[in-house]
Amino acid sequence: MEGRSIDGRRPIDQRKSLDSTYRKSIDRKMSKEYRRTSTDSPQHGHGGGSMQKRIFLLLTFNTLGVIYGDIGTSPLYVLKTVFPTQPSQEDIVGATSLICYIISLMVTIKYIIFVLRADNRGEGGVFALLGLLLGEDAKETIDIEDPRDRQISQDQPLKPVEKVEAEKTNGTDTESTLTDTEMDDLSITDEPSEKSTTQPPSTSSHTSTTDSSGAPVLKPHRDHYVHHHKKKRLWQKIAPIIVLLSASLVLADGVLTPAISVMSAIEGLEVANPAFSVAVVPITVVIVIILFLIQRFGTAKVGITFAPITLLWFFALAGFGINNIIQYPLIFKAFNPAEAILFLARSNSAALEVLGSVFLCITGLEAMYADLGHFGAAPIRASWLGVVYPALLLQYLGQGAHLYLNPSAHTDPFFLSLPSWAFWPMLVLSTFATVIASQAMITGCASTISQAVALGYFPPIKIIHTSKKVFGQIYVPIINYILGILTIVVIVGFGSSDGIAHAYGVTIALAELMTTVLLSLTMRYVWRLQIWKFIYYPIIFITIDGIFFIANLPKVPGGGYVSLIIATCFTLLLLCWTFGEKVLRRELKKSATMSISQIKQAIANSSETDSENSITQLNCIGVFVTNFKHR
């Protein structure tokens, strides 16, 4: 029996080494098989690579119709919000420079390079980060500790909570007073005890010893005991709360995004004829209703329908931007970062207000991560770098060039910078584009809720998978209806895109700050990076996100409180369900669990047929199915 425990198994350290070697061997075999079948499978023959390219191009094309509609329609209202009064030419160049650098830093560097790497089995969003941080324990992260829970594993009779807390306070708690000798009794030993009896091999996580009367007693191994009572770190307790709040902020953003996007396009009618102003709200409401009704057809059909329109929209942005740049090529001096810094310096006390307005140029960027499961990181990166990013830069530079020559066009820089023949076509195209813009956050909200349900943070609701080929494309009816109703309320309540713009951005800025914190924790504790290799990321982006959050705080009294109220309601729902589910799981586990002493007592009373604790022994095999994870 040398080298093996009393139950016939290998010592723990040897078993762990063998298990690790076996898992690595299986992983290598599965990885080789995956690569072989993905490139040379009979299904694809020699055309497997071309099939993958076609799928990649299709997904890249569809991202335009689902993800980038929101950030792609921001040129409709950003500069109009930045300059409520006629600006100076220096301020126009400075504001254009600031917009270009914010887009480059927050989207191209933060999201494209860093955030999109943090996928959890292909899924994105804050709940994906939670799954990465906590792994299998993601469903059991918000602790509601009952001090009586540990007594079951210590083979003690249940005591009142007050008595257990008193023992803990007086320093007599069993867990805190275990000696090294007692801990050794919990582990597997190579040599059997003198009083032990020979037992058949067992697969349980307990060792077999004997008590003073010679009766066998089961005690947990050392590794089992330590794992069961392993304390969570502070960040492991805080992370779930941050995730729930961040998810609620994303849902609140999903209410404001359709409202401001669609209304900003419909308000182009006022430029053509001020008499159309009374029709803006009714037309916007009708379009939003249609938008939410077509969600049932699924991401793939919506994306393939919207993508050509969005692609045409980005080509139009780039084309008209170039047309305006030709009239004033010196606008390229906006690429000098000193122009942005000097612009903020000239703003003095209004600098925070300016930053809050400029922040609108990146609204919708969180959809890139939330919709990661629908398309994958590579198609999202390709469509941004190849189409969206150049088109946005050219359009903002073009608006800046037109404003430099015509500062009075600050009332609506987008439509007033268009040639006269292009006004009505672009009005129609912008209307379709803003409808598509709302799709990004609607899809992102559906993905967020789906992950919350999977992790047990949201009540089980109906989730429809709308694609047979692409995993992750879903439709959540109840969330779709809730967002639609709240969006209509916001549209009617504010009555204009300017009013919504002054309420827009608070939730997004706070959500961005939380995403940066969670990703920094992921870099340290999941990717196991040394601090010096990633410390620049939290330093740079927590600073930037914090500044943007502070800059958006003045919007709270002017309407920002609406988005915060919506986020608070979703947060309370998530927290109440999570705590209630935890309490219910704990109580069910208690009622379904017996300590070793209770089992021994029940066996001793098995002859007393009228006893409540009696056990009927059957000469057969029983299989018990439970949803409680064994530790």
C-alpha positions in Angstrom: 0.0 0.0 0.0 3.0 2.3 -0.1 2.3 5.5 -2.0 -1.4 5.0 -1.8 -4.1 6.0 0.8 -6.2 3.8 3.0 -9.0 3.9 0.4 -6.7 2.5 -2.3 -6.2 5.8 -4.2 -3.0 7.8 -5.0 -2.0 10.7 -2.7 -3.6 14.0 -3.5 -0.4 15.6 -5.1 0.1 12.6 -7.4 -3.6 12.6 -8.4 -3.5 16.3 -9.2 -0.4 15.9 -11.3 -2.0 13.0 -13.3 -5.3 14.9 -13.7 -3.4 17.9 -15.0 -1.3 15.9 -17.4 -4.4 14.1 -18.6 -6.4 17.3 -19.2 -3.5 18.9 -21.1 -3.3 15.8 -23.3 -7.0 15.9 -24.1 -6.8 19.7 -24.8 -3.9 19.1 -27.3 -5.8 16.3 -29.0 -9.0 18.4 -29.2 -7.1 21.4 -30.5 -5.5 19.3 -33.3 -8.8 17.7 -34.2 -10.5 21.1 -34.4 -7.8 22.5 -36.6 -8.0 19.5 -38.9 -11.8 19.5 -39.2 -11.9 23.3 -39.7 -9.5 23.2 -42.7 -9.7 19.8 -44.3 -13.1 18.4 -43.3 -14.9 16.3 -45.9 -17.8 18.7 -45.6 -15.8 21.5 -47.1 -13.2 19.6 -49.0 -10.4 21.8 -50.4 -12.8 24.8 -50.2 -12.9 24.9 -46.4 -10.7 28.0 -46.4 -12.8 29.9 -48.9 -16.0 29.0 -47.0 -14.4 30.5 -43.8 -13.6 33.6 -45.8 -17.1 33.9 -47.1 -18.5 33.6 -43.6 -16.0 36.1 -42.2 -17.0 38.6 -44.9 -20.7 38.1 -44.3 -20.3 38.6 -40.6 -18.2 41.7 -41.2 -20.8 43.1 -43.5 -23.6 42.4 -41.0 -21.8 44.2 -38.2 -22.4 47.4 -40.1 -26.2 46.9 -39.8 -26.2 45.9 -36.1 -23.3 47.3 -34.2 -22.1 50.6 -35.8 -25.4 52.3 -36.4 -25.3 54.2 -33.2 -21.8 55.6 -33.3 -22.2 56.0 -37.0 -25.0 58.5 -36.7 -23.4 60.6 -34.0 -22.3 63.3 -36.6 -25.9 64.2 -36.8 -25.9 65.9 -33.4 -22.4 66.1 -31.8 -21.1 69.5 -33.2 -24.6 71.0 -32.9 -24.5 70.2 -29.1 -20.9 71.4 -28.7 -21.6 74.8 -30.2 -25.0 76.2 -29.0 -23.7 79.6 -30.0 -21.6 80.8 -33.0 -18.0 79.6 -32.4 -14.7 81.1 -33.3 -12.6 79.5 -36.0 -9.9 78.4 -33.5 -12.6 76.7 -31.4 -13.9 74.9 -34.5 -10.5 73.4 -35.2 -10.0 72.5 -31.5 -13.4 70.8 -31.2 -12.7 68.8 -34.4 -9.3 67.8 -33.0 -10.8 66.7 -29.7 -13.5 64.6 -31.4 -10.9 62.8 -33.6 -8.7 61.9 -30.7 -11.5 60.8 -28.4 -12.7 58.4 -31.1 -9.2 57.1 -31.6 -8.4 56.6 -28.0 -11.7 55.2 -26.7 -12.7 53.0 -29.7 -9.6 52.1 -31.7 -7.3 51.7 -28.8 -9.4 50.8 -25.8 -12.0 48.6 -27.5 -10.4 47.3 -30.7 -7.1 46.5 -29.1 -8.0 45.6 -25.5 -11.6 45.0 -24.6 -12.5 42.7 -27.5 -9.8 40.3 -26.3 -11.7 39.6 -23.1 -14.3 37.1 -24.5 -15.8 34.3 -22.4 -16.2 31.4 -24.8 -17.0 33.9 -27.6 -19.4 36.0 -25.6 -18.9 39.6 -24.6 -20.3 42.1 -22.2 -19.9 42.7 -18.5 -21.3 39.3 -17.6 -18.6 37.7 -19.8 -16.0 39.6 -17.7 -17.7 38.3 -14.5 -17.5 34.7 -15.9 -13.8 35.2 -16.6 -13.1 36.6 -13.2 -15.0 34.1 -11.1 -15.1 31.0 -13.4 -17.4 28.3 -12.1 -18.2 30.3 -9.0 -19.9 33.1 -11.1 -23.3 31.8 -10.0 -22.4 32.0 -6.3 -20.7 35.3 -6.1 -23.0 37.4 -3.9 -22.6 35.9 -0.5 -25.4 35.6 2.0 -23.5 33.7 4.7 -25.2 31.7 7.4 -22.8 30.7 10.1 -24.6 27.4 10.5 -23.7 26.3 7.0 -20.2 25.3 7.9 -21.4 23.0 10.8 -22.6 20.3 8.3 -19.1 19.8 6.9 -17.6 19.7 10.5 -19.9 16.9 11.7 -21.5 19.0 14.4 -25.1 19.3 15.5 -26.8 22.4 14.3 -26.6 25.3 16.8 -28.6 28.6 16.9 -27.1 31.4 14.9 -26.6 33.4 18.1 -24.5 30.7 19.7 -22.3 30.3 16.6 -21.7 34.0 16.3 -20.8 34.1 20.1 -18.3 31.3 19.6 -16.8 33.1 16.7 -16.5 36.4 18.6 -14.9 34.6 21.7 -12.4 32.9 19.5 -13.7 29.4 20.1 -15.1 28.8 16.6 -14.1 25.4 15.3 -12.9 26.7 12.0 -10.5 29.2 13.5 -9.1 26.9 16.2 -8.1 23.9 14.2 -4.6 22.8 15.0 -2.1 21.4 12.6 -2.6 17.9 14.1 -6.4 18.2 13.6 -5.8 19.4 10.0 -3.6 16.4 9.4 -6.5 14.1 10.5 -8.5 15.6 7.6 -6.0 14.7 4.9 -5.1 11.4 3.3 -2.4 9.5 5.0 -0.1 6.9 3.4 -0.2 4.6 6.5 -3.5 3.4 8.0 -4.3 4.2 11.6 -3.9 1.5 14.3 -7.6 1.6 15.0 -8.7 1.8 11.3 -10.4 -1.0 9.6 -9.8 -2.2 6.1 -12.2 -0.5 3.7 -12.9 -1.2 0.1 -11.7 1.4 -2.4 -13.8 4.5 -2.5 -14.2 7.4 -4.9 -15.6 9.8 -2.3 -13.6 12.8 -1.0 -13.4 11.5 2.5 -11.0 9.3 4.5 -12.0 6.4 6.6 -11.0 6.3 10.3 -12.5 4.9 13.4 -13.8 6.5 16.6 -13.3 5.3 20.2 -15.9 2.6 19.8 -14.4 1.2 16.6 -17.2 2.4 14.4 -16.1 3.8 11.0 -16.2 7.6 10.7 -15.8 9.6 7.5 -13.8 12.8 7.6 -13.1 15.1 4.7 -9.7 15.4 3.1 -7.5 18.4 3.7 -8.0 19.8 0.2 -11.7 19.3 0.4 -11.9 21.2 3.7 -9.7 24.0 2.6 -11.5 24.5 -0.7 -14.9 24.5 1.1 -13.8 27.3 3.5 -11.7 29.3 1.2 -12.4 32.9 1.6 -13.1 35.2 -1.3 -10.9 38.2 -1.9 -12.4 41.7 -1.7 -12.5 42.1 -5.5 -14.3 38.8 -5.8 -17.1 40.1 -3.6 -17.3 43.6 -5.2 -17.1 42.4 -8.9 -20.6 41.0 -9.1 -22.1 44.3 -7.7 -20.1 46.3 -10.3 -21.3 44.0 -13.0 -25.0 44.2 -12.0 -24.8 48.0 -11.9 -22.9 48.2 -15.2 -25.5 45.9 -16.9 -28.3 48.1 -15.6 -26.5 51.2 -17.1 -26.3 49.4 -20.5 -30.0 48.7 -20.3 -30.8 52.3 -19.5 -28.6 53.4 -22.5 -30.7 51.0 -24.6 -33.7 53.2 -23.8 -32.1 56.6 -24.7 -30.2 55.5 -27.8 -33.2 54.8 -30.1 -34.9 58.0 -28.8 -32.0 60.4 -29.6 -30.9 58.7 -32.8 -34.3 58.6 -34.6 -35.4 62.0 -33.4 -32.2 63.7 -34.5 -32.8 62.5 -38.0 -36.5 63.4 -38.2 -35.7 66.9 -36.9 -34.0 67.4 -40.3 -37.6 68.2 -41.5 -37.4 71.4 -39.5 -34.4 72.6 -41.5 -36.5 72.2 -44.7 -39.6 73.8 -43.2 -40.1 74.9 -39.6 -43.8 74.0 -39.9 -42.9 70.3 -39.8 -41.7 70.7 -36.1 -45.1 69.5 -34.8 -44.8 66.3 -36.7 -41.4 65.3 -35.4 -42.6 63.5 -32.2 -45.4 61.5 -33.8 -43.2 60.4 -36.7 -40.5 59.4 -34.3 -42.8 57.3 -32.2 -44.2 55.5 -35.2 -40.7 54.6 -36.5 -39.6 53.4 -33.0 -42.6 51.1 -32.8 -41.8 49.6 -36.1 -38.2 49.2 -35.1 -39.0 47.2 -32.0 -41.6 45.1 -33.8 -39.1 43.8 -36.4 -36.7 42.5 -33.7 -38.5 39.2 -33.7 -37.1 38.3 -37.1 -33.6 38.0 -35.6 -30.2 39.6 -35.8 -29.2 37.8 -39.0 -32.2 39.0 -41.0 -32.2 42.5 -39.5 -28.5 42.8 -40.1 -28.5 41.6 -43.7 -31.4 44.0 -44.3 -29.9 47.0 -42.6 -26.2 46.5 -43.6 -26.5 47.7 -47.2 -28.2 50.9 -46.0 -25.5 51.4 -43.3 -22.7 50.8 -45.8 -24.3 53.4 -48.1 -24.5 55.8 -45.1 -20.8 55.5 -44.3 -19.9 56.0 -47.9 -22.0 59.1 -48.0 -20.4 60.4 -44.7 -16.9 59.9 -46.2 -17.9 61.4 -49.6 -19.5 64.6 -48.3 -16.7 64.9 -45.7 -14.1 64.9 -48.5 -16.1 67.4 -50.5 -16.0 69.8 -47.6 -12.4 69.1 -46.8 -11.4 70.1 -50.3 -12.9 73.6 -49.7 -10.6 74.0 -46.6 -7.8 71.5 -46.6 -6.1 73.2 -43.6 -8.6 71.5 -41.3 -6.1 68.6 -41.2 -4.2 70.7 -38.6 -6.9 69.2 -36.3 -4.6 66.1 -36.1 -2.3 68.2 -34.0 -3.2 67.3 -30.4 -2.2 70.7 -29.2 -5.3 72.1 -30.9 -7.6 70.0 -28.6 -5.6 71.0 -25.5 -5.7 74.7 -26.4 -9.5 74.4 -27.1 -10.1 73.0 -23.6 -7.9 75.7 -22.1 -9.8 78.4 -23.8 -13.1 77.0 -22.5 -12.1 77.7 -18.9 -15.0 76.8 -16.6 -17.0 75.5 -19.5 -14.4 72.8 -20.3 -16.4 70.1 -18.5 -19.6 71.0 -20.3 -17.6 70.8 -23.6 -16.3 67.4 -22.7 -19.8 66.2 -21.8 -21.0 67.3 -25.3 -18.0 65.9 -27.2 -18.5 62.5 -25.3 -21.6 62.0 -27.5 -19.3 61.1 -30.4 -18.6 57.7 -28.9 -22.1 56.8 -27.7 -22.8 53.2 -28.7 -19.3 51.9 -28.4 -20.3 49.5 -25.6 -22.4 47.7 -28.3 -19.1 46.5 -29.8 -18.4 44.4 -26.7 -22.0 43.5 -25.8 -22.6 42.1 -29.3 -19.4 40.2 -29.5 -21.2 36.9 -29.3 -23.2 37.7 -32.4 -20.3 38.2 -34.8 -16.9 37.6 -33.2 -14.0 39.9 -32.6 -12.3 39.7 -36.0 -15.4 40.9 -38.1 -16.0 43.7 -35.6 -12.4 44.9 -35.9 -12.4 44.6 -39.7 -15.5 46.6 -40.2 -14.4 49.4 -37.8 -10.9 49.8 -39.2 -11.9 49.3 -42.8 -15.1 51.3 -43.0 -16.5 53.0 -39.9 -13.4 54.7 -38.5 -12.2 56.4 -41.7 -15.7 57.5 -42.6 -16.3 59.1 -39.2 -13.0 61.0 -39.2 -13.6 62.3 -42.7 -17.1 63.4 -41.8 -16.1 65.3 -38.7 -13.2 66.9 -40.5 -15.6 67.9 -43.3 -18.1 69.5 -40.8 -15.2 71.3 -39.2 -14.0 72.6 -42.6 -17.6 73.8 -43.5 -18.0 75.5 -40.1 -14.6 77.2 -40.4 -15.9 78.9 -43.6 -19.5 79.3 -42.4 -19.6 79.6 -38.6 -23.3 80.5 -38.7 -24.1 76.9 -39.7 -23.6 75.8 -36.1 -27.3 75.3 -35.6 -27.2 72.1 -37.7 -23.7 71.5 -39.1 -24.6 68.1 -40.7 -27.5 69.1 -42.9 -26.2 72.6 -43.6 -22.9 71.3 -44.8 -24.6 69.2 -47.5 -25.0 70.4 -51.1 -28.5 71.6 -51.8 -29.3 68.7 -54.2 -28.3 66.1 -51.5 -30.5 67.4 -48.7 -33.6 65.3 -49.3 -31.8 62.1 -50.2 -29.6 62.4 -47.1 -32.6 63.2 -44.9 -34.2 59.9 -46.0 -30.9 58.0 -45.7 -30.3 59.5 -42.2 -33.7 58.4 -41.1 -33.0 54.8 -42.1 -29.5 55.1 -40.6 -30.8 56.3 -37.2 -33.4 53.5 -37.1 -30.5 51.1 -37.7 -28.5 52.9 -35.0 -31.0 51.8 -32.4 -30.4 48.2 -33.4 -27.0 48.2 -31.9 -28.1 48.8 -28.3 -31.3 46.7 -28.6 -29.2 43.7 -29.6 -26.6 44.5 -26.9 -29.3 44.6 -24.3 -30.7 41.2 -25.4 -27.2 39.7 -25.1 -26.7 41.2 -21.7 -30.0 39.8 -20.4 -29.3 36.4 -21.9 -26.0 36.1 -20.0 -27.6 37.4 -16.8 -30.2 34.6 -17.0 -27.5 32.0 -17.7 -25.6 33.1 -14.6 -28.7 33.3 -12.4 -28.8 37.0 -12.0 -32.1 37.5 -13.8 -35.4 35.6 -13.7 -35.8 32.9 -16.3 -37.5 34.4 -19.3 -38.2 33.4 -22.9 -35.1 33.6 -25.1 -35.5 32.8 -28.8 -32.4 31.8 -30.8 -33.0 33.3 -34.2 -30.2 31.6 -36.2 -29.5 28.0 -36.9 -25.9 28.7 -38.0 -24.5 31.4 -35.8 -24.6 30.8 -32.0 -25.5 33.9 -29.9 -28.0 35.5 -32.1 -31.1 35.8 -29.9 -34.4 37.7 -29.4 -35.8 38.4 -25.9 -39.5 39.4 -26.2 -40.1 40.8 -22.7 -37.0 43.0 -22.7 -37.8 44.1 -26.2 -41.2 45.3 -25.2 -40.0 47.0 -22.0 -37.3 48.9 -23.9 -39.8 49.9 -26.6 -42.3 51.3 -24.1 -39.6 53.2 -22.1 -38.2 54.7 -25.3 -41.6 56.0 -26.4 -42.0 57.6 -22.9 -38.6 59.3 -23.3 -39.4 60.6 -26.7 -42.8 62.1 -25.7 -41.3 63.4 -22.4 -38.3 65.3 -23.8 -39.9 66.3 -27.2 -36.5 67.1 -28.9 -33.1 65.5 -29.5 -31.5 68.5 -27.8 -33.3 67.7 -24.6 -32.3 64.1 -24.8 -28.7 65.0 -25.6 -28.5 67.0 -22.3 -29.7 63.8 -20.5 -27.6 61.4 -22.6 -24.1 60.3 -21.6 -24.3 59.9 -17.8 -25.0 56.2 -17.8 -22.6 55.5 -20.7 -19.7 57.3 -18.9 -20.2 55.4 -15.7 -20.6 52.0 -17.6 -17.3 52.7 -19.4 -15.5 53.4 -16.1 -16.8 50.1 -14.7 -15.8 48.2 -17.8 -12.2 49.6 -17.4 -12.0 48.5 -13.8 -13.3 45.0 -14.6 -11.0 44.5 -17.5 -8.0 45.6 -15.3 -8.9 42.9 -12.8 -9.2 40.4 -15.7 -5.7 41.3 -16.8 -4.3 40.8 -13.4 -6.1 37.7 -12.1 -7.3 35.9 -15.2 -4.6 36.6 -17.8 -2.0 36.6 -14.9 -0.1 39.6 -16.3 2.6 41.2 -14.2 1.6 44.6 -13.0 4.2 46.4 -15.0 2.9 44.9 -18.2 -0.6 46.3 -17.9 -0.6 49.1 -15.3 -0.6 51.7 -18.1 -4.1 50.6 -19.1 -5.9 51.4 -15.9 -3.9 54.5 -15.4 -4.8 56.0 -18.8 -8.3 54.8 -19.2 -9.6 55.1 -15.6 -8.4 58.7 -15.8 -10.1 59.4 -19.1 -13.3 57.6 -18.1 -13.4 59.4 -14.7 -13.0 62.8 -16.4 -15.9 62.0 -18.8 -18.1 60.8 -15.9 -17.4 64.0 -14.0 -18.1 66.0 -17.2 -21.5 64.4 -17.6 -22.6 64.9 -14.0 -23.9 68.4 -14.6 -26.4 66.7 -17.0 -28.2 65.0 -14.1 -30.4 67.9 -13.0 -31.3 68.7 -16.6 -32.6 65.3 -17.5 -29.8 62.8 -16.7 -31.7 61.7 -13.7 -34.1 59.9 -16.1 -31.5 57.4 -17.2 -30.2 57.0 -13.6 -33.8 56.2 -12.5 -34.1 53.6 -15.2 -30.7 52.1 -14.3 -31.7 52.0 -10.6 -34.9 50.1 -11.4 -33.0 47.5 -13.3 -30.3 47.3 -10.6 -32.9 46.7 -7.9 -34.6 44.0 -10.0 -31.2 42.2 -10.6 -30.2 42.5 -6.9 -33.5 41.3 -5.5 -33.6 38.3 -7.8 -30.0 37.5 -7.1 -30.3 37.6 -3.3 -33.7 35.8 -3.3 -32.2 33.0 -5.5 -29.2 32.7 -3.2 -31.4 32.5 -0.1 -33.7 29.9 -1.7 -30.7 27.8 -2.9 -29.2 27.9 0.6 -32.4 26.8 2.3 -32.9 24.0 -0.2 -29.4 22.8 0.3 -29.9 22.7 4.1 -33.1 20.7 3.8 -31.4 18.2 1.5 -28.2 17.8 3.5 -27.5 15.7 6.6 -24.4 15.7 8.7 -22.4 12.5 9.4 -23.8 12.4 13.0 -27.3 12.7 11.7 -26.8 9.8 9.3 -25.3 7.6 12.1 -28.3 8.4 14.3 -30.7 7.6 11.5 -29.0 4.3 10.9 -29.1 3.5 14.6 -32.9 4.2 14.6 -33.5 2.3 11.5 -35.2 -0.5 13.4 -37.8 1.9 14.9 -40.3 2.0 12.1 -42.3 4.8 13.7 -39.2 7.1 14.1 -39.0 10.2 11.8 -35.3 9.7 11.5 -35.4 6.0 10.6 -33.8 4.7 7.4 -35.1 1.8 5.4 -32.1 -0.1 4.0 -32.6 -1.6 0.5 -30.3 -4.1 -1.2 -30.0 -2.2 -4.4 -28.3 0.8 -6.1 -29.8 4.2 -5.9 -29.1 7.2 -8.1 -29.8 10.7 -6.7 -29.9 13.7 -9.0 -29.3 17.1 -7.5 -28.4 20.6 -8.7 -26.1 21.2 -5.7 -22.5 21.2 -6.6 -20.4 18.8 -4.4 -17.4 20.4 -2.7 
